[in-house]
């Protein structure tokens, strides 16, 4: 059986895809967030939610349902995404200050309560490469979240098991009171994906992480486990939320 025929048959049998279509969700991944929400109750009525990597909009749809009429939901993606009723959609690169500025304009002074990221790299088919890119995207999104997330807020990101994941988990634990992994039932059986669920953002990072970005911490972890990464001059500015900050400013 060729790959395209196998893919068609597997998707045809996929109950989550059928259920998503019948309920009007744009993607089966909507049920991953619904299952995360069912277990952790991250999004509450009137919350302010940012969905990073929102295309095609399934997680944004669920976020609107959970946040209600008084909530604010913002979706961001590099790809053009069709409007989602009850949400604001931005086409832009989350690593660019211009995109951050557009998000802050929509927030109108409010802080985020929840940052979600089901973001996935453009797959190369080489697991090690794809996992490394995914790790970088997740770490980048964590740094973005820390620039706008209110104390007590929550952060969720997709991760793939592999080198460096423990470094990201440690960086998250320096910033949140509760961090754990969760695998929704709606994830494909053959997938190694899981979700890092971080709750109750601390008012400031734990002592060992102050003045450091999550990115720099993950780089350090990779070096410690024998992965070659580019050395960072300690005197250089670090990136947090993609605003250039000196260490003194971030403390």
C-alpha positions, -999 to 999 in steps of 0.1 A, spaced: 0 0 0 15 34 -10 18 62 16 -10 84 2 -35 55 2 -25 46 38 -29 82 49 -63 84 33 -75 53 49 -62 62 84 -78 96 82 -110 81 70 -111 59 101 -101 87 125 -130 93 149 -116 126 161 -115 140 126 -151 129 119 -162 143 152 -145 176 146 -161 179 112 -196 171 126 -192 197 153 -179 225 131 -143 225 143 -117 233 117 -93 206 128 -92 174 149 -66 191 172 -95 210 187 -102 179 208 -67 179 221 -73 213 237 -108 203 249 -92 173 267 -65 195 282 -91 220 293 -113 192 308 -84 180 329 -68 213 339 -95 240 336 -69 265 323 -93 289 305 -120 306 326 -149 329 317 -136 363 307 -100 352 304 -76 368 279 -60 340 257 -33 340 231 -31 311 206 3 309 190 5 290 157 -33 292 155 -38 280 119 -63 266 109 -82 278 140 -94 248 159 -77 258 192 -89 294 187 -125 281 183 -123 262 216 -107 292 234 -136 314 223 -161 289 237 -143 286 270 -135 323 275 -171 334 267 -185 367 256 -164 387 281 -132 370 271 -105 381 247 -90 356 223 -61 364 199 -47 340 173 -13 344 157 1 325 128 25 329 99 -2 315 76 -33 333 66 -61 321 88 -98 325 81 -116 347 107 -129 330 138 -160 345 153 -153 360 186 -115 362 181 -89 385 166 -65 369 141 -31 383 133 -10 370 104 26 375 116 58 361 130 56 358 168 94 363 169 91 398 155 85 429 176 59 442 151 37 412 159 42 416 196 32 453 192 0 443 173 -9 418 201 -4 445 228 -26 469 209 -54 444 210 -48 437 247 -54 474 255 -34 472 287 -47 438 298 -24 409 306 -28 375 292 -42 348 314 -34 319 291 -9 313 263 -14 283 241 8 268 214 1 239 192 28 252 169 46 227 147 76 231 124 75 224 87 84 188 89 115 175 71 108 138 78 140 135 99 128 131 135 160 145 152 158 176 131 121 181 135 123 176 172 151 201 176 132 227 156 100 220 177 121 225 209 133 258 197 98 270 187 84 259 221 112 276 240 108 308 219 71 308 227 77 304 264 99 335 263 72 354 244 46 343 270 67 355 299 67 390 284 28 392 285 15 366 309 -1 377 342 11 362 375 -10 331 381 -14 326 343 -10 294 324 11 282 294 7 252 272 30 240 244 34 210 222 66 190 227 82 160 211 103 136 232 140 140 225 172 157 234 167 190 252 132 185 265 143 182 301 160 216 297 128 232 286 109 215 315 134 228 340 131 263 325 93 261 328 96 250 364 117 281 372 87 302 360 56 283 370 45 266 403 31 236 385 45 219 354 35 185 340 33 166 308 -1 155 294 -10 133 264 -45 139 252 -65 109 239 -70 128 206 -33 127 198 -25 101 172 -14 67 185 18 68 164 27 103 175 54 110 200 38 144 208 28 154 243 19 187 259 37 207 285 11 222 308 24 250 330 1 265 357 3 294 381 30 317 367 53 329 395 55 366 401 92 364 392 114 335 381 131 314 407 164 327 419 186 306 396 167 317 365 165 355 371 182 375 344 180 345 320 158 336 291 144 302 287 163 300 255 196 305 272 188 280 298 179 253 272 211 261 253 231 256 285 213 223 291 221 211 256 257 219 261 257 200 294 243 169 277 269 171 249 250 188 221 270 214 203 254 248 205 267 283 197 282 298 228 266 330 241 286 358 255 274 364 291 277 402 284 254 401 255 218 412 257 193 383 261 159 380 244 128 378 265 94 381 248 114 393 218 121 426 234 158 432 238 164 433 275 196 436 295 199 412 324 193 440 349 161 450 332 147 414 333 155 410 370 
